[in-house]
Amino acid sequence: MTVEEARKQFPHTWSEIVYLNHAAVAPISFRVREAVDNYLTKRSLKGIEPYPWAQKMAMETKVLLAQMLHTKAENFAFVLNTGEGLNILASGLDWKPGDRVLINTIEFPTNTYPFLNLERQGVIVDRIEPINGEILPEQIEQAIKPETRLVSISFVQFLTGAKADVKRIGEICKKHNILFAVDAIQGLPHSYINVEDSNIDFLSSGSHKWMMSPEGIAFIYVNERARKAIHQSHLGWTSVSEPFNFSLQDPERLREDAGRYEIGMQNFIGIAGLKASLEFFFEFGLENIERKVLDHSHYLIDRLSLRGVEVLTPAEETHRSGIVSFALDNAEATHERLMKKEVVTSIRQGRIRVSPHFYNTEEELRKFLVELFD
Ligand SMILES: Cc1ncc(COP(=O)(O)O)c(C=O)c1O
């Protein structure tokens, strides 16, 4: 599939709008709309009861997620959002006063509140300061203490766009026998990740940003080690094996797979959209998506730096993903001016954040730069 063909899925590209804000929320493609519509049509006609056909669709979606993250479908559960996923982790571990969690000072709040909430139980949250917008594996290794039980980090940082070296961090966590969690919402599907190879125990990601799916559908990856460690704080009828055996009410008979963290009726509407989006990405090719996104961030960093703009995003290709942020004296006013010209970016902590996806074109980036320096 070519970029031109992919763009046909997004009606906003036929208008004046230049949408460069996928780190906030993404447009919905025709394919996702159609999948959601088909799901609802089926529910109103021959498939009024979603079981078991919608369950099958959910399992097929987990297979696609597993393909993207290089693991098995049994390691996935659907949740509402990234935050709910991380709360399943934080609230499910058996904490003792004095236990420590290691995060950093540049995390999006989704990846801090679930752990700060543990301070009430005497858990200590350590936060690393970044170096040039990045958290380096060496810093993590140095900050680990004997009481550290969990390291949690964003795959891609929401402001600077720095991509964490999850492979190295995973090795460090494994060496110190510490659980390793990742908030992956800013890195999927456009940045390669192999959760098994990187010793990631837990990963949480919403789908409304780069995954280009409806809001309110997210997924968690929970490996066997993490499943053993997380004594889930919420339990429902779908958490157990034989969920349709309603008379056997025994909380010990949990499902073996990560589906045990799903506690009831699923958001099949969202799952239908997510599945269509994943199929679309695989058709274009995940490697091709990554190449396009990296080329865009390279182009922007290059052009902005040439104009003397202070870019926050690491220039090195292996240290970045799709986000490019930069400082300007009049950032707020510039952002407003861009919005008036229908060039959509974000303002985050006083910086302008640009986040083009694979279907964006160099021509659109040029339009952004022309309007920026106008
Ligand atoms: C790094 C990061 N994590 C999580 C979120 C969102 O979390 P949730 O899916 O819980 O809304 C965002 C942005 O909204 C983000 O940038």
The ligand as a Gaussian input file, in Angstrom:
#p B3LYP/6-31G(d) Opt

LIG

0 1
 C        2.972000       8.912000      27.884000
 C        1.482000       8.961000      27.999000
 N        0.847000       8.014000      28.701000
 C       -0.489000       7.990000      28.799000
 C       -1.270000       8.955000      28.209000
 C       -2.761000       8.871000      28.300000
 O       -3.183000       7.964000      29.259000
 P       -4.659000       7.350000      29.224000
 O       -4.700000       6.353000      28.112000
 O       -4.808000       6.728000      30.559000
 O       -5.607000       8.494000      28.987000
 C       -0.642000       9.999000      27.487000
 C       -1.385000      11.101000      26.834000
 O       -2.526000      11.401000      26.966000
 C        0.761000       9.970000      27.358000
 O        1.393000      10.908000      26.640000

